[in-house]
């Protein structure tokens, strides 16, 4: 089953969002069907703010190492493209394609001066179509998972704005619709019913369990940076514990269970 087909299987595709080789290998050992990079987790790992704080070259390097170490299909979060012009975005995506990635996430918002703002819907849709056409000229076909951010930005009319954008993006080359921060069942149901694109939701407080999301019609479930953040919390606790307890005993607690 190829990456696109994974979005149309009986159960939703649970993407393991990773940020380095160890996290990718852990996901592969755990039996996940596919990987996705988390831009926020990678940025945090490298000491950058989220929102294209790192360079594309740094992202490409991390992606290359993950692809070299794992065999699972990999989708790469390229945020808003790491470039201003369509030609440069296409070039970035082609570089990722050469590494063997199966898809990308592309956002309809960008961060400027530390603030995230939605792009004009028509402008973004035309850019999306131009990217699709640019890839086609090179005979490259990737799963284009388009992220739209009205819910993430907490807009009062988030559902209606998202539905309008979903329809527009579907007609301009999107393969999937990613709506981070949507979690109410009634909103998810409306999105599933009113767009033909497979719906991708993301781990946030209040999101239903996977069985319920499947019943609602969700086709893809992402972790975002939730797992990475949880691990950082555990790391902070461990380091504090070592300093206060003046012993490494806590590091080896799991040794007896191996």
PyMOL commands that set and color helices and strands:
alter all, ss='L'
color gray80, all
select helices_A, chain A and resi 5-8+21-29+39-46+56-69+86-99+121-137+158-170+185-194+210-216+226-245+249-252+255-257
alter helices_A, ss='H'
color red, helices_A
select strands_A, chain A and resi 13-14+16-18+34-37+73-77+103-107+109-112+115-118+143-147+176-178+198-202+220-222
alter strands_A, ss='S'
color yellow, strands_A
deselect
rebuild
show_as cartoon
